[in-house]
Amino acid sequence: MSNKLPTLRQFQERFPTEESCLEHLMATRYGARHACAKCHREAKFHRVAKRRCYECDFCGNQVYPTAGTPFENTRTSLRDWFTVMFMFTTSRNGVSAKEVQRTIGVTYKTAWRMCNLIRQYMGYVDGDNSLGGKDGGIVEADEMFFGGVDKRGEDDKAIVFGAIERGGEVVTQVIPSRKARHVMPAILKWVKQGSRVATDELLSYGELSENGYMHGTVNHSAGQYVSGQVHTNNIEAFWSHVKRSINGTYVSVSKKWLQTYLWEFEFRQNLRKHPHLMFDLLLQSFPRPKARA
């Protein structure tokens, strides 16, 4: 199977109608047959006309495949939702709400809400696995300043901590400051003890060695960017891509929603070797609702 991104034509052939989108949700969330929550019999569910639901062949209990998803209480068609999700998984630099508005013909408010919910689900699907370990690759850690306007005596830029395992995944987290009391908890949360960690000369990383990490630094202020295997080039390349993409596509992002945009770029970065799986994984991100007692 090719690992190339699907084309727009392939997407349109796969999901030509609203019905095909609903059938796909039913199949991925419940399967062809499943135990009915009401009569507890293994049943096949048939489609109910003019409603987004399926009915048990034995007792008539109804199941809504859209329950517990952003599609549950929306008048926007499933095909429009699937189209926007396809746009997100085939774009490298992000998808703006304005582009969604122009593409599917909804209001800007609706387009923004759709994009926001999809980014949140991208973060849910991707998760945040721990990085490094004694047998893992070198983990590069760094911080990024984002947005805001520099004013005298005032610093309103957002600060983001990031760590990337060479050849592996990346994690990001918006933090209040670059001080050790905020940087170290992020490292302890995402990077396994015993890992080899490469950072710049920021003093906040000074406690890494005493916390069980093998720590190497490069002195950027002295013009040193590589010292043997110690460098932060990968995480800085990721920051560069994020900044260019946000500035070029979204123009401006508030601190309140910055983390959701970072989840979007994490999702693409962590699935970069399997781009053909992005869309399907996103469609499968909605767990089956728990049956009511």
Sequence and secondary structure as in RCSB ss.txt:
>XXXX:A:sequence
MSNKLPTLRQFQERFPTEESCLEHLMATRYGARHACAKCHREAKFHRVAKRRCYECDFCGNQVYPTAGTPFENTR
TSLRDWFTVMFMFTTSRNGVSAKEVQRTIGVTYKTAWRMCNLIRQYMGYVDGDNSLGGKDGGIVEADEMFFGGVD
KRGEDDKAIVFGAIERGGEVVTQVIPSRKARHVMPAILKWVKQGSRVATDELLSYGELSENGYMHGTVNHSAGQY
VSGQVHTNNIEAFWSHVKRSINGTYVSVSKKWLQTYLWEFEFRQNLRKHPHLMFDLLLQSFPRPKARA
>XXXX:A:secstr
   S   HHHHHHHS SHHHHHHHHHHHHH SEEE TTT  EEEEEE TTSS EEETTT  EE TTTTSTTTT  
S HHHHHHHHHHHHH SS   HHHHHHHH   HHHHHHHHHHHHHHHHHHH    EE TTS  EEEEEEEES   
BTTB   EEEEEEEETTS EEEEEES SSHHHHHHHHHHHEETT EEEE S GGGGGTGGGT EEEE  GGGT  
 BTTB  HHHHHHHHHHHHHIIIIIS   TTTHHHHHHHHHHHHHTTT GGGHHHHHHT S       
